Amino acid sequence: MNNMTVEQMIGRINELYHKSQAEGLTAAEKEEQQALRQAYVANVRANLRGQLDNISIVEQDGSITDLGEKFGNKSRRTH
């Protein structure tokens, strides 16, 4: 799964979904489906976080606030 592209992941998730509706999945296929879904969601979250970290706001006084610097690594900061 680590070497799969997002498109390949989506394709395999869809294949497993359609198979589950038609004939059911084996235990191994259910595990694969769950792992693929988790990997896909993690990828979407990482991409969204990357986009949000690159947002800058121009304040009324003309200064620029980089939201990635201000909020981006909040969960990784040590207090």
C-alpha positions, 0 to 999 in steps of 0.5 A, a space after each residue: 500500500 505504501 507504493 500505491 498512488 492515490 488513484 490506485 488506492 481509490 480504484 482498489 477501495 472501489 473494487 473491494 466495495 463492489 465485491 462486498 456488495 456483490 458477493 462479500 469479502 474474505 477476512 483478509 479483504 476486509 482488513 485490506 479495505 480498512 487499511 486502504 481507507 485509513 491510508 487514503 484518509 491520512 493522505 487527504 488530511 496530510 494534503 489539507 494540512 499542507 494547503 492550510 499551512 501555506 495560507 497567509 493573510 494580509 492584515 488591515 495594516 498591510 502586514 502579512 500573517 503566515 497561518 502556517 507559522 502561527 497555527 500549523 505546528 500547534 500539535 507538535 509544539 512543546 510547552 
